């Protein structure tokens, strides 16, 4: 269970067919690069490639998101980002090509900084959609990406240490013992929670306090995606 959201680079790359009325009425000036949040350097890098250099949309977003990985945008993209409960930083990335309707992704990538480039390699050179953990790392290194390297930094390790000293708050555990809202693990499931006791005492096994809900966590500056980037090079109807 992650302490805080790890790197998630979600990229939508497209030469895509849209039938939206607004596009039918007014054709936008293309190509266009859009990114979440104020990651101006990443957008500029992608725009430079697709607009000025005439490069592909896929390469544009990979270049743009790589800039954010290098710059550690917002402290949540790239190496040194939010650590897991063991204090380790791992990386996630996904890229989608709307022309080929293809996708590649990596999760819990260790020892390799270029997460978005690895995701692109999964998309272009395998029949897989997702590679994770050590398998993703071995794949990336086998195709020549730099590594292995330590993805943790002094800042990320300090953040993990402070989190642990603060009773491991916040975390994503629920209905475990000891109480995850005030104590660190290791956690386990009690006999009552695992269905071996009288579940009716806790409202069918999930108390109101810990019932999972899509509205249970407030959305704020530190609780959102890291970077999402869309590049549209042309529109067909």
Secondary structure, 3 states (H helix, E strand, C coil): CECCCCEEEEEEEEEEECCCHHHHHCCCCCCEEEECCCCHHHHHHHHHHHHHCCCCHHHHHHHHHHHHHHHCHHHCCCCCCCCECCCCCCEEEEEEECCCCEEEEEEEECCCCCHHHHHHHHHHHCCCCEEEHHHHHHHHHHCCCCCCCCCCCHHHHHHHHHHHHCCCCCCCCCCCECCCCCCCCCCECCCCCCCCCCHHHHCCCCCCCCCCCCCCCCCCCCCCCCEEEEEEEEEEC
